[in-house]
Amino acid sequence: MGTGFVARLRADALIADGRGQLVAVAGHQPPVVEAFAQRYGAIPLPSWQDLVAHPKLDLVVVSHINRDHGAVVLAALAAHKHVVVEYPLALTVLDAEAALALAKANQRLLHVEHIELLGGTHLAFKAHLPSLGLPIYAHYSTLSLKSPAPESWTYSPELFGFPLIGALSRIHRLVDGFGRVERVYCQNHYEGLTTDPKGLTRYITCLCKAQLTFASGLMAEVVYGKGEGIWEGERRLAVWGQTGKIILDGEQGRVITAQGDQPISVGSRRGLFATDTKMVLDYLQDQTPLYCTPETSLYSLRVAAAAQESARTGQVVSMEQLLI
């Protein structure tokens, strides 16, 4: 489901692997669906409902607008298909919980893609984290200048979701590194809000900042922004600990300890969708364990939903007290 950049990477990976066949494709724009299907020798279908009902499908890959992830995943699981979905699994915790329950009941694979865990930045972060002793503070910022802001669904809150839900990997990376979150405080700002002819809200800039307090005592800040008001791009993760500091800035990295300032290698981000696809096929063929579970993605979604609630109310949200 989907015909965009990620869908193409998925299709290429499936075909290159050779253990699967791309049978059918659906999307929101019929001419684009036709061209995509022709390129890969697949059947173009008029809707996602037709896709999940197709009798020859074993696996449905959901690679389209975030708003519709939950509905498509639930329908595919109800049709006894295995499912791969790009994060987020759904825009609400309730829909995500329902999907996990249905996958378990029907004994189907539900894999939420989190390729940030496979990338060079995260692997370097996890490898060097022990050198810091007890981590105390982390700052993670991903800022993207887009001028002019594109006419894309990713700039619509209704279609993309709350920024830290739509961009769930920013939360998930820290949860994978530091564990359970206790409290969340978040602020979010949209600039240049307009309503398009279809009634959808769009913005030209968003800036979202969340402060997370982990059960370990670590404090973390997550900053996510994109659009015309982001005058300089940034992709930076810095972690302070009792015995050192890690700085990962784009493709560069270094560790500062009492022994000095040492550069570290940060691997490439290329080819990660192909790696993820291979792991899915390994699991389906040989039951080889996957690198993350839907339960861990659901937990990160809970944290992101707590951030959304905090931004709405202006209050600190306790993970233990919040009922989402």
N, C-alpha and C positions, 0 to 999 in steps of 0.2 A: 504494500500500500504506500504510494508516493512515487514521485517522478523527479525529485530534486537531486541535489548534489550527493547527499548521503545514500539515497536510493540507488543511484548509479554506482557508487562505490560498493554497495552490497551486491548488486547484480554482477558486477565485474568479479568480485571475490568468489561468488557462488560458482560462476562459470569457470573461473580459473582453477578452482579446487577440483572440479570434476566429479564430485560425489553427489551432486544435486542437479536438478534441472529447473530453470526458471519457467514456470508454466503460465502464469497469468499476472497481470498488473492492473491496478485501478488508481485513479487520481481525481483531482478536482477540475481539470481542464481537458476535455476529450481530445483535442488535436495533439496535445502534449502526450497524453496516454497512448494515442495511436503511434506517434513517432517513437516513444520509448519501447513499446511492444515490438515494433518492427525491428528496431535496433538489436533486440535480444531474442527475437524469434518466439515471443510470448503472445498470449491471447489478451487483447485489450478488453476490459470489462467496464461497464458503465458506472459501477458504484462499489463501495467497500462491502455492502451487503451481499452483492453478487460474488465478490472475491472470497469472503469467509465461507460462503455456501458451496463453493466449487468442489465437486466430489474428488478431483484428482490431486488436491493439495494436502500435504502432510504438515507443512510449516508455513505460517504467515509471518512476514516481516513488516513491521509497522514503522514507516519512515516518513511521516507527513506531519501536518499541523498538530501541535501539542494538544489543543482543545479536544481533538477527537481520539486521542490515544486510548483513553479509558473505555469508550464505547466499542471501538474496534477490537481491542484486546478481549473484553468480556464476550463479545459475539463470537470471536474466533475460538476461544476456549470452550464456549458452550457448544460449538460445532465440532469439538474434540480435535482441534488442530493444536500443534505445538506453536508457540509464539515467541518471537524476538521483537522487542520494542525499544526504540531509542528513548533515553530518558527525556522527560519524566514518564513513569508508568501511567500516571493520570494527574489531573490538576487538583484532585481532592484526595485526602487520605481515605475517605470512605470508599471511593471507587477503586483505589489501589488495594485496600483490604479485601474487597469483594473479588478482585482478580486473583489474588493469592489463594483465597479460599476455593475458588472454582478450579484453579490449576491443580490444587491438591486433590480435590474431590474427583476430578476427571483424569488424574494421573498424567497430566500433560506438562511439558516443559514450558516454563515462563521465565525468559531471560531478559533482564533489563540491561541494555548496553551501558557500560561505564568505562569507556576506553581510556579515560583519564588515568585509571589505575594501571594501565599497561604502558603509558608513555614514559619517556625518559625523565621528565621532571619529577613525576611521582616516584619512580624507581630510585632516583638519586636521593630524593627526600627521605624515603623509607630506609635506604641503605645507610645514610649518614646520621639519622636521627639518634642512634645510640651514643654517638660521640658528644652529644649535648648534655648528657646526664638527664636530670628531670627537666622536661620542657616547661617553660614559664609563660611565654607569649608568642603568638603567631600573627602575622599580617599577610593576607592573601588578596591581591588586587588584580583584576583583569578588566582593563579599560580599552575600548575600541573607538577610535575616531572614524565616523562615517559622515562625510559631508559632500553632497546633501544626503540626508537620511533616506535610505532606500524605501520604495513603496513595497514593503515586504510584510508578510504576516507576522514576522518576528518583532515588528514594531507596533503590534496591537496587543494590549493587555488581555483582551478576550480570547485571542488565538494563541498567544505565547504563554500566558499565565503570569502570575506574579514573578518578578525578575529572578528571585532565587529558587523558584520552583521550575520555571522554564530553563534556567541555567543551573540545574541541580548539582552538576559536577563540582561546583564551587564549594558547596556544603559537603558533598560526599567525600571529596579528597581529604578534608580535615577530619571527618568522622572516621574514615579508614585509618588515619594516622593517630588520632588521639582518643577515640572511643566515645563514651556516653556524654551527652550534653545535658546540663542541668537548667540553665537559664538563657534566654534570648532577648535581646533588645535590638530593634531595627527601625531605620528610617528609610523612606523611599520617596523619590521625587521624579515626576514626569514633567517635561518641558514641551511646549508647543502642542498641547492636546487639541485635536480636531476630530470631527465625526465625518466619516466618508459616506458616499451615497448609499452604501449597504447598511449604515447604522453602526459600523464598527468604530471604536475609538482608536486613534493613532497618535503617536507622539514623535517628536524629532530627537529627543534626548531622554534617557532615563539614567538615574544614579541611585543605587541602592547600597546601604551600608548596614551590616549586622554585627553586633557584638555577641559572641558566644562564650559562656562560661562552662567549662567542661568539669566532669566529676573529679578529675585529677587535680583541679585547681587552675589549670591552664586557661588563660584568657586569649581569645582570638578575635580578630577583626576580618571580616570578609567584605570587600568592596567590588561591586560589579556595575559597570556603566558602559553605555554605547550611544553613538549618535553625534549630532553636530556640535554639542556643547562639550565634548570630550576632546580637548585641544591637542592632546598627545596620548598616544597609545601606551599601554603598560601591561606587562604580564610578569608579575613578581610574587614570589613566595619567600618570606623571611621568617625564621623561627629562632627565638632566643631560648637558651637553656642555662642551667647552673654552671656548665663547664664549656659552653661555646655557642656559636651561632651559625646557622645555615642561611645562605642567600642564593636563591635561584631566580635569575633575571633573564627571561627569554631563553636563549640557548646556552647561557653562561651560568656557571655556578661556582661557589667557593664556600669553604668552611673556616671559621675563625675560632681558634682555641688558644690555650696558653702556649702551645708549641708554634703558633704563628698563623698566617693567613695562607691557605692552600687552595688552589683551583681544583674543581672536581668536574668530572665528565658528565654531561647531560645528553642522553641519547635522543634520537630523532622521534618526531611525532608521526612520521610517515608510515603508512601501511597498517595502521591500527585497526581499521574496520575489517581488513582482510584477516588479521590475526583473530579478532573477535569472531568472525564468521567461521573460521577454521575450528575454533574451540567449540562452537555450537555444534558443528557437524561431528567433531570428535565425541562430544557428549551423546548425540543421538545415535551414533554408530557403536561406540565402545563404552558409554557411560563414564568417560573421563571427566573428572570434576571440573566445573567452570570456575573462573577466577573471582566471581562474586555471586551472591544469592539475591533473589528478589526481596527477601526479608531485610537485608542490609540497605537496599535502595529505599524500601518503605520507611525504614527508620530515618534516613536522611530526608525523605519527603516530610516526615513529621516535624523535623527540625525546621525545614523551610516553611512549612505551614505555620509554625509558631512565629517565625519571623514575619510572615504576612499578617498574623493577628497583632503582633506588636506594632507594626507599622500602621495598622488601622486604628488601634486604641491609644498609641503613644505610651504604652506601659511595658514594663518588663514582664515576660511570659515565662512561667515555670513549666518545664516539660512534664513534671509529675502531676501538676494540677490541671493542665490544659486538656480539655476533651474536644477533639477535632473530629 
